[in-house]
Each structure stands twice: as C-alpha cells, then as structure tokens.
Amino acid sequence: MSSQPEAEGFSGRLPPQDLDAEQSVLGAMLLSDTACSEATEGLKAEDFSRGGHGGIFAARPAPSPGS
C-alpha cells in the first residue's frame, strides 16, 4: 500500500511531470506579458508538479497596462 494519496484517474500512480516544461512556462512569463496572459488563462498554481514552481506562478506580477 502506498503512503501517497491516490491521484484521480491515475490508480495510485503519480501524474506525468515535466519540470523542463514548467521552467519554460515560468521563463516565458517573465519575458513576455503575452505569454503571461496566455499561461494564466489555462493554468493554476496547483497544475505545477513542483511546489516552488506553483509558488512562483502564483506570485507573478500583473501584466503591464496595454498588454
């Protein structure tokens, strides 16, 4: 029996994780207001597998006016 909570739809297995993709999203958000807007439309902090990445995502600055 596993000590980790069962992820819905994954029968006790961890969902797929791609730390390189998470880092790429966060980097793009720092460089581009457009990327930031697009990322925030489809992602939540909880979507990141590494807690620190979710924290960075949640602490993002607001896009610049007129973006």
Secondary structure, 3 states (H helix, E strand, C coil): CCCCCCCCCCCCCCCCCCHHHHHHHHHHHHHCHHHHHHHHHHCCHHHCCCHHHHHHHHCCCCCCCCC
